């Protein structure tokens, strides 16, 4: 059994989609980041960084439980455990890993900043909006060129790289990006949207989903205040 401590955000949905694609048994434990669940002693014992998602594999190596945090690490762990969505050959494996790292180091952070300044900032910051929107547009172009060559992000097969990137880039309107002229990425978005496991993964915890304008002042304080030492940019 895989226990998933999560919330309906792009980083949470990456793992939800993979679990649905694998068809394995899993249990979701909601961590309400709008009310501060991520700051509890129990959760920070699982992830000292206080962010979702986290998994506990109750049947890990040597039949012992294992805890994994950071969504990219979780995806690698699950792909290797079930030997799916990650090639066995070294070249193919690292082709996927490098695009997974591209999501972790560029797509998530930069699109997250664009999302914040377009949707959540307490006051307009035109420079920040321009800066992060421009960088987001560049990342969409990088992806479009890559997908044009291979059909998927990391090659000719659907992998964890696609699952990691899709929950982020599908929200292009919230980043101030218009990628409709990038035909390869738009076709890729349609292709993934129509996968049943992707739909099911995005539906996990959907009852807790809120639009930016629905956040309460208390939630905004928890998520964005300098005093919490935690800045969440992961809230579509």
PLY file of the C-alpha trace (Angstrom):
ply
format ascii 1.0
element vertex 236
property float x
property float y
property float z
element edge 235
property int vertex1
property int vertex2
end_header
0.00 0.00 0.00
1.21 3.48 -0.87
0.08 6.20 1.54
0.05 9.62 -0.13
0.09 12.81 1.93
-1.08 15.32 -0.60
-3.27 18.21 -1.80
-4.79 19.07 -5.21
-1.88 21.08 -6.61
0.33 20.44 -9.66
2.99 18.77 -7.53
0.38 16.63 -5.83
-1.28 15.73 -9.12
2.00 14.57 -10.64
2.08 11.74 -8.12
-1.67 11.09 -8.27
-1.46 10.62 -12.06
1.45 8.20 -11.78
-0.34 6.14 -9.13
-3.43 5.95 -11.36
-1.32 4.96 -14.37
0.32 2.23 -12.29
-3.03 0.95 -11.04
-1.56 0.20 -7.62
-3.32 0.37 -4.27
-2.93 3.73 -2.62
-4.55 5.79 0.11
-4.67 9.59 0.09
-4.23 11.50 3.34
-5.20 15.16 2.73
-2.75 17.76 3.99
-4.69 21.00 3.96
-2.04 23.58 3.17
-4.62 26.35 3.49
-5.07 25.63 7.20
-1.45 24.82 8.07
-1.42 21.00 8.12
2.02 21.16 6.50
3.44 22.77 9.64
2.36 20.10 12.10
4.98 18.04 13.93
3.59 14.87 12.39
3.92 16.09 8.81
7.30 17.74 9.29
8.59 14.46 10.66
7.78 13.07 7.19
9.14 16.07 5.28
11.27 18.58 7.21
10.68 21.07 4.36
6.95 21.11 5.13
5.65 20.62 1.59
3.43 18.09 -0.12
3.50 15.45 -1.47
5.02 12.72 0.66
4.55 8.98 0.30
4.98 6.09 2.68
5.41 2.75 0.97
4.30 0.33 3.64
5.95 -2.51 1.71
9.26 -0.95 0.80
12.67 -2.55 0.29
13.24 -5.58 2.53
9.51 -5.40 3.39
10.13 -2.35 5.55
8.19 0.93 5.27
9.98 3.71 3.41
9.13 7.43 3.32
9.91 9.60 0.30
9.39 13.35 -0.10
9.96 15.69 -3.09
7.63 14.91 -5.97
10.42 14.12 -8.45
12.04 11.66 -6.05
8.64 10.07 -5.41
8.08 9.58 -9.14
11.49 7.99 -9.60
10.90 5.72 -6.61
7.53 4.52 -7.89
8.69 4.10 -11.49
11.65 2.00 -10.37
9.59 -0.01 -7.86
6.99 -0.99 -10.46
9.41 -0.94 -13.42
7.11 1.20 -15.56
7.28 4.61 -17.26
11.08 4.73 -16.91
13.30 2.92 -19.43
15.62 0.15 -18.25
18.51 1.13 -20.51
20.87 3.76 -19.15
20.53 6.17 -22.07
16.75 6.09 -22.09
16.57 6.30 -18.30
18.67 9.45 -18.12
16.81 11.01 -21.00
13.71 10.79 -18.79
15.54 11.88 -15.63
16.96 15.01 -17.25
13.49 16.16 -18.35
12.12 15.32 -14.91
14.84 17.56 -13.46
13.90 20.22 -16.03
10.43 20.21 -14.52
11.74 20.37 -10.97
14.31 23.09 -11.58
12.63 25.23 -14.25
9.00 24.49 -15.11
7.66 24.29 -11.56
9.61 27.20 -10.04
9.25 29.63 -12.97
5.62 28.87 -13.79
4.90 28.95 -10.06
6.32 32.45 -9.81
4.32 33.58 -12.84
1.19 32.10 -11.28
1.84 33.86 -8.00
2.33 37.32 -9.46
-0.61 36.95 -11.85
-3.06 35.48 -9.34
-1.99 35.76 -5.71
0.24 38.77 -5.13
-1.23 41.21 -2.62
-0.32 44.12 -4.87
0.58 44.43 -8.58
4.25 43.96 -9.38
4.52 44.64 -13.14
8.23 43.86 -13.35
7.77 40.44 -11.73
4.79 39.63 -13.95
6.78 40.51 -17.09
9.89 38.66 -15.97
8.23 35.39 -15.03
5.75 35.42 -17.90
8.59 35.87 -20.38
10.53 32.99 -18.83
7.41 30.82 -18.84
6.93 31.55 -22.54
10.51 30.48 -23.19
9.97 27.19 -21.35
6.86 26.47 -23.41
8.92 26.99 -26.55
11.63 24.62 -25.28
8.98 21.97 -24.66
7.33 22.56 -28.01
10.62 22.02 -29.85
11.36 18.87 -27.88
7.91 17.35 -28.37
8.12 18.12 -32.10
11.06 15.69 -32.31
9.68 12.80 -30.31
5.94 13.12 -29.67
6.46 12.95 -25.91
8.74 14.93 -23.63
11.55 12.41 -23.16
11.31 10.25 -26.25
8.77 8.30 -28.25
7.14 6.78 -25.17
4.96 8.24 -22.43
6.97 8.48 -19.20
7.08 10.08 -15.78
8.56 13.18 -17.47
5.23 13.78 -19.22
3.29 13.16 -16.01
5.48 15.62 -14.09
5.21 18.45 -16.61
1.56 18.15 -17.68
-0.15 19.31 -14.43
1.86 22.53 -14.63
1.77 23.54 -18.27
-1.96 22.90 -18.70
-2.65 26.08 -16.68
-1.08 28.43 -19.24
-3.80 31.07 -18.92
-2.93 31.54 -15.25
0.69 32.27 -16.18
-0.23 34.93 -18.73
1.03 32.63 -21.50
-0.66 32.00 -24.84
0.90 28.86 -26.38
-1.87 28.23 -28.91
0.57 28.82 -31.79
2.83 26.06 -30.41
1.06 23.22 -32.16
3.18 20.39 -30.82
2.70 21.24 -27.18
-1.03 21.85 -27.75
-1.39 18.43 -29.40
0.53 16.89 -26.51
-1.76 18.57 -23.99
-4.80 17.15 -25.78
-3.24 13.69 -25.94
-2.58 13.58 -22.21
-5.90 15.16 -21.27
-7.65 12.23 -22.93
-5.83 9.55 -20.93
-8.29 8.08 -18.38
-5.61 7.75 -15.69
-4.70 11.43 -16.10
-8.34 12.40 -15.63
-8.60 10.23 -12.52
-5.34 11.61 -11.12
-6.50 15.20 -11.55
-9.76 14.33 -9.80
-7.99 13.23 -6.61
-9.06 15.60 -3.81
-10.93 17.73 -6.34
-13.51 18.60 -3.68
-10.83 20.72 -1.99
-9.91 22.72 -5.09
-10.33 26.51 -4.88
-9.88 29.33 -7.34
-7.39 32.08 -6.37
-10.15 34.53 -5.52
-11.66 32.02 -3.07
-8.68 31.99 -0.70
-9.45 33.48 2.71
-7.17 36.06 4.36
-6.09 33.38 6.86
-5.15 31.00 4.03
-3.20 33.72 2.26
-1.34 34.48 5.49
-0.39 30.82 5.89
0.60 30.36 2.27
2.33 33.63 1.41
3.30 35.47 4.58
7.00 36.13 5.20
6.46 35.09 8.81
5.59 31.48 7.99
8.97 30.74 6.34
6.95 28.92 3.68
6.02 30.35 0.29
3.62 28.16 -1.65
3.50 28.79 -5.37
1.60 25.63 -6.08
-2.09 26.49 -5.98
-4.17 26.14 -9.15
0 1
1 2
2 3
3 4
4 5
5 6
6 7
7 8
8 9
9 10
10 11
11 12
12 13
13 14
14 15
15 16
16 17
17 18
18 19
19 20
20 21
21 22
22 23
23 24
24 25
25 26
26 27
27 28
28 29
29 30
30 31
31 32
32 33
33 34
34 35
35 36
36 37
37 38
38 39
39 40
40 41
41 42
42 43
43 44
44 45
45 46
46 47
47 48
48 49
49 50
50 51
51 52
52 53
53 54
54 55
55 56
56 57
57 58
58 59
59 60
60 61
61 62
62 63
63 64
64 65
65 66
66 67
67 68
68 69
69 70
70 71
71 72
72 73
73 74
74 75
75 76
76 77
77 78
78 79
79 80
80 81
81 82
82 83
83 84
84 85
85 86
86 87
87 88
88 89
89 90
90 91
91 92
92 93
93 94
94 95
95 96
96 97
97 98
98 99
99 100
100 101
101 102
102 103
103 104
104 105
105 106
106 107
107 108
108 109
109 110
110 111
111 112
112 113
113 114
114 115
115 116
116 117
117 118
118 119
119 120
120 121
121 122
122 123
123 124
124 125
125 126
126 127
127 128
128 129
129 130
130 131
131 132
132 133
133 134
134 135
135 136
136 137
137 138
138 139
139 140
140 141
141 142
142 143
143 144
144 145
145 146
146 147
147 148
148 149
149 150
150 151
151 152
152 153
153 154
154 155
155 156
156 157
157 158
158 159
159 160
160 161
161 162
162 163
163 164
164 165
165 166
166 167
167 168
168 169
169 170
170 171
171 172
172 173
173 174
174 175
175 176
176 177
177 178
178 179
179 180
180 181
181 182
182 183
183 184
184 185
185 186
186 187
187 188
188 189
189 190
190 191
191 192
192 193
193 194
194 195
195 196
196 197
197 198
198 199
199 200
200 201
201 202
202 203
203 204
204 205
205 206
206 207
207 208
208 209
209 210
210 211
211 212
212 213
213 214
214 215
215 216
216 217
217 218
218 219
219 220
220 221
221 222
222 223
223 224
224 225
225 226
226 227
227 228
228 229
229 230
230 231
231 232
232 233
233 234
234 235
